[in-house]
Amino acid sequence: MTQMTASFKALLMAAALTLPGLAMAAEPAMMKDGMMVDHKGMTVYTFDKDAGGKSMCNGDCAKNWPPMMAPAGAKAEGKWTVIKRDDGMMQYAYDGKPLYTFMKDEKPGDMKGDGMKDVWHVMHEHK
């Protein structure tokens, strides 16, 4: 019984030490094949009308182009920032650009929104 209790305490301590590190290291999206994708592998876009770190995509626009929402307490890290939307919700931005997915992208790798109306673009890796 004592061995089990000690092992359980060690496990809890390891989890307590490990989990905060994982939360900090997990970026909202990643680069894959030169373009940004979310954790489901879906393409991430930027909107040319966004300016000054503010999203101009609200209402019906946000239904078609779901913003990459940031959880409460999300912090800026490196090029990642968090912006406040008009509805008060928090959204991720990268290098000052608010980020979105596109509702018509059905599977990872789809890029149906790239170039739409000449204002929507796949977020590419900056070289």
KEFIGU-304607 format. One record per atom (N, C-alpha, C): x, y negated, z negated. Coordinates in steps of 0.1 Angstrom, whole numbers, padded with zeros to 4 digits, always signed. Each point is the difference from the previous one (the first is absolute). Example, Ala and Ser with C-alpha at 12.3 -4.5 7.8 and 13.67 -1.06 7.14 Angstrom:
# KEFIGU-304607
+0132+0057-0078-0009-0012+0000+0009-0012+0000-0004-0011+0007+0009-0011+0000-0008-0011-0008
END
This chain:
# KEFIGU-304607
+0008+0012+0000-0008-0012+0000+0009-0013+0000+0010+0000-0008+0009-0011-0001+0007-0003+0014+0004+0011+0006+0007-0001+0013-0009-0006+0010-0013+0005+0000-0010-0005+0009-0002-0015-0002-0002-0004-0012-0002-0015-0004+0012-0008+0005+0012+0005-0002+0012-0008+0004+0000-0001+0015-0003+0011+0007+0000+0000+0015-0011-0010+0005-0011+0000-0007-0011-0009+0004+0004-0015-0001+0006-0003-0012+0005-0013-0002+0011-0004+0010+0009+0009+0003+0010-0003+0010-0007-0003+0014-0010+0008+0003-0007-0002+0013-0007-0013+0000-0006-0004-0011-0007-0013-0001+0010-0011+0002+0012+0001-0007+0010-0010+0001+0005-0001+0014+0003+0011+0007+0004+0000+0014-0010-0007+0009-0013+0003-0002-0010-0006+0008-0001-0015-0003+0001-0004-0012+0000-0014-0003+0011-0008+0006+0012+0006+0000+0011-0006+0006+0000+0000+0016-0006+0010+0005+0000+0002+0015-0011-0008+0007-0012+0000-0006-0012-0006+0007+0002-0015+0003+0004-0008-0009+0001-0014+0003+0010-0003+0012+0011+0008+0000+0010-0001+0011-0007+0003+0013-0008+0011+0000-0007+0004+0013-0009-0011+0004-0008-0006-0009-0010-0010+0003+0008-0012+0006+0011-0004-0005+0007-0012+0005+0006+0003+0014+0004+0012+0002+0007+0004+0013-0010+0002+0012-0012+0003-0004-0010+0003+0011-0004-0012+0007+0005-0003+0012-0005-0012+0007-0013+0003+0007-0008-0010+0002-0014+0002+0006+0000+0007+0014+0011-0002+0007+0001+0006+0014+0014+0002+0003+0003+0007+0011+0014+0004+0003+0002-0001+0015+0012-0001+0004+0003+0000+0014+0001+0014+0005-0006+0003+0012+0001+0013+0006+0001-0002+0015+0010+0005+0006+0002-0002+0015+0000-0015+0004+0006-0009-0009+0001-0014+0003-0013-0008-0003-0011+0006-0005-0011-0008-0003-0005+0004-0014-0008-0009-0006-0004+0001-0013-0013+0009-0001+0000+0009-0009-0012+0008-0002-0003+0001-0015-0013+0002-0004-0004+0001-0014+0003+0014-0004-0004+0003-0013+0004+0014-0005-0008+0011+0006-0011-0003+0008-0007+0010+0007+0005+0001+0014+0011-0008+0004+0006+0001+0013-0007-0009+0010-0010-0008-0005-0008-0009+0009+0008-0013+0003-0001-0005+0013+0008-0011+0004-0005-0013-0007+0010-0008-0003-0002-0013-0007+0002-0011+0009-0009-0010-0001+0000-0012+0009+0001-0013-0007+0004-0010+0008+0000-0014-0004-0010-0008+0009-0004-0011-0005-0010-0009+0007+0006-0014+0002+0002-0004+0012+0006-0013+0004-0006-0012-0007-0013+0001-0003-0007-0012-0005+0003-0002-0015+0005+0010-0007+0004-0001-0014+0011-0011+0000+0000-0008-0010+0010-0011-0001+0002-0003-0015+0013-0003-0003+0003-0005-0013-0002+0011-0011+0001+0013+0004-0002+0010-0010-0014+0002-0004-0010-0004+0009-0014+0001-0003-0007+0008+0011-0009+0009-0004-0007+0008+0010-0012-0009+0006-0001+0000+0013-0011-0006+0007-0010+0010+0004+0002+0013-0004-0009+0011+0005-0009+0003-0012-0013-0005+0000-0009+0003-0010-0014+0004+0006-0009+0004-0008-0013+0004+0005+0000+0011+0010-0006-0002+0012-0001+0011+0010+0014+0003+0005+0009-0010+0000+0014+0003+0004+0006+0011-0009-0002-0002-0013+0006+0009-0010-0006+0014+0001-0012+0001+0005-0007+0013+0002+0007+0008+0011+0004-0007+0011+0007+0006+0011+0015+0002-0002+0005-0009-0008+0015+0000-0003+0001+0000-0015-0002+0012-0006+0001+0001-0015+0014-0005-0005-0001-0010-0009+0013-0005-0006+0006+0011-0008+0013+0000-0001+0008+0010-0009-0001-0006-0014-0010+0005-0008-0002-0006-0013+0011+0004-0010+0003-0009-0008+0010+0003-0011-0007+0002-0013+0005+0010-0008-0007+0002-0013+0003-0011-0009-0009-0001-0010+0003-0010-0011+0013+0002-0006+0007-0011-0002+0014+0001-0006+0011+0003+0010-0003+0001+0013+0010+0002+0010+0009-0012+0000+0013+0002+0001+0010-0010-0001+0008-0002+0013+0004-0012+0003+0009-0002+0012+0013+0007-0002+0005+0006+0010+0013+0008-0001+0006-0001+0014+0012-0006+0001+0007-0001+0013-0008-0008+0009-0003+0005+0012-0008-0007+0010-0015+0001-0002-0004+0009-0010-0014+0003-0003-0005-0011-0009-0012-0006+0003-0006-0010-0009-0015+0004-0001-0007-0006-0009-0014+0002-0002-0007-0014+0001-0010-0001+0009-0007-0012+0002-0015+0001-0005-0006-0011-0003-0014+0000-0005-0009-0003+0012-0009+0009+0003-0010-0002+0011-0011-0010-0005-0008-0004+0010-0011-0010-0003-0010+0006-0010-0001+0014+0001-0010+0006-0010+0006+0003-0013+0013-0005-0002+0007+0002-0013+0007+0013-0001-0001+0009+0009+0007+0013+0000+0014-0002+0004+0009+0009-0004+0014-0002+0004+0004+0009+0012+0008-0005+0008+0004+0007+0013+0016+0000+0001+0005+0011+0005+0014+0000+0003+0004-0008+0012+0012-0006-0001+0006-0007+0011+0015+0004+0001+0005+0000+0012+0014+0004+0002+0007-0011+0008+0011-0005-0006+0007-0011+0007-0010-0012+0002-0009-0002-0009-0010-0012+0001-0012+0003+0008-0001+0012+0006-0011+0003+0009-0010+0010-0007-0013-0005-0002-0010+0010-0005-0001+0012+0009-0002+0012-0006-0001+0012+0007-0014+0006+0001-0003+0007+0011-0013+0006+0002+0002+0014+0007-0011+0008+0000-0001+0011+0008-0012-0003+0010-0003+0009+0010-0010-0002+0009-0010+0011+0000-0013-0003-0001-0010+0010-0002-0001+0010+0012+0004-0004+0012-0001+0009+0011+0012+0009+0002+0010-0002-0008+0011+0010-0001-0006+0012-0007+0000+0012+0006-0007+0011-0006+0010+0010-0006+0013+0000+0005+0010+0009-0006+0013-0006+0000+0009+0005-0009+0014-0006+0000+0006-0001+0014+0006-0011+0002+0007-0002+0013-0009-0008+0010-0013-0001-0003-0009-0008+0009+0005-0015-0001-0001-0007+0011+0004-0014+0000-0010-0008+0008-0013+0004-0001-0010-0006+0008-0002-0015-0001+0005-0006-0012-0002-0014-0002+0012-0008+0005+0011+0006+0005+0011-0008+0003-0003-0009+0012+0002-0013-0002-0002-0009+0011-0014-0005+0002-0009+0005-0009-0014-0003+0001-0002-0015-0001-0007-0006+0010-0003-0014+0001+0013-0009-0001+0011+0006+0003+0013-0006+0000+0004-0006-0014-0007+0005-0011+0003-0006-0013+0003+0011-0010-0003+0013+0003+0003+0011-0009+0012+0008+0006+0009+0003-0009+0013+0007+0004+0004+0010-0010+0005+0011+0005+0006+0010-0009+0012-0007-0007+0001+0003-0013+0011-0005-0008+0012+0009+0003+0010-0006+0007+0012+0007+0004+0012-0003-0010+0009+0009+0000+0012-0002-0008+0008-0012+0006+0004-0009-0009+0009-0011+0005+0014+0004+0001+0006-0002+0011+0014+0004+0002+0009-0012+0001
END
